[in-house]
Amino acid sequence: MIKLTKEKICAVLKGIAEKLPVFLFCVLFINGYNTWFGKENSIVGVILLMGLLMFLKADFGMDAKYSALLVPVLLVLMGLCAKLSTWSPLVGLAVDAIFLGAALLFTRRDATHSAYLPFFMGYLMFRGYDVTGDLFVKRMVSLTVIGCVIGLLHWLGSRKSCGHDAPTVLLAPFSLDNQWERWALSLLVTLLVTMLCGDLLSIPKSMWVNLTVLSLMTPIEDDLMRRRRMRIPATILGCVLFMALFGWLIPPDYQTAVVLLAGFLSMFITSYFIKTVYNSFSALVTATLMLPVKAAVLTRIGNNLIGAAVTLVSLFLFNRVFDRLDHRRQRVA
């Protein structure tokens, strides 16, 4: 028993030692980014950090020199298109469709089915946290400069493991017989509709509705079913945890330390339920910079409920459409 306990303690300490350098790098990166480009742009730093960690050894199904060029191009377009989409709902619909479609096209040959996330999450968050003037200039400069660095590091880390195909492989024929095309069409249409409705109806923090749809509509069907059941309970638990810690238990002087500790502990999370609890908690920390605590909590829960309902309706309708296509094809055969 003592030996087993020692082994567990050693395993935990080893895990902490392995994660700690990455966590310290993340803290230094975000703090440095906020210093150079402003705290109002901190969400951009988070997305760039996410892209850096995910794209370091990513394989986009083409020669790494091409994907190394496309990564910074898409990051810059992400900032520009998110800004253009705020001009009017109809302009936003067209711009949203162009950028999100381009991001899906670029990542269609990604074997992990996750490389689209930094582009989609960044785009939705940039729309939700819009900036103007000097802050927008800093946002675009950071996307350009750091995006080029990410592209270079991607090339250095992936040039030997990727293939040698040209970007034209991304234009290979599409077919609704394939699961990826069906998922991509479902996600794209659903997001475009929810984003347009959020703009037309001026839903407060509609970004959370869109992020809920993005989180629930995963490319893997089994994961999707599990996430549907867990999303709302985990969100409510995250809100309760936030109110308990920041409303009653933790004095204001120690709240920053709690946020950093929660960020470090989140690196060990593998459960979707616990990760959603943490995401809800951290999102409320950010939201309370602009909204009262009660309003932030109610808005978060309400928008998650809307996003979950929209996802269920969308999946039902698209599954009906795809089932009819399959039946028609079977009758023809």
Beta strands, then each sheet from edge to edge (+ up, - down):
end
